[in-house]
C-alpha cells in the first residue's frame, strides 16, 4: 500500500466504512424476513422492491438491473440506510 498515492480502489484504504446498524447479507430477503423478529428493517436490494410490514426503508441500487450503476450506488445507499432509524439492514 502506498500511503502517498492513496488508491481509489475499494479495500485499499486504511479505513473502511462499517455500518452502525447490524447488517445481514442473504440470498433470500424474503426468507430472512420470515425468520426475523425485528420490526424496523431497512432493505438494500439490487433492482426490485419487497412489500413487508417490518420493512420501513428500502434502497434500490439499480432500477434497470445495471451492475455498474448498482456498484456505484452501493456505498451511498448503505450510508443512507445507516442514517435512518432502522434496527437491522438486510442486503440481497
WOSUL-V761214 format. One record per run of one state. SS is the DSSP state (H for helix, E for strand, - for the rest). FROM is the first residue (numbers start at 0). TO is the last residue. If there is no record, write none. Layout:
SS:FROM:TO + SS:FROM:TO
This chain:
-:0:20 + E:21:24 + -:25:27 + H:28:34 + -:35:39 + E:40:44 + -:45:53 + E:54:59 + -:60:65 + H:66:81 + -:82:86 + E:87:90 + -:91:91
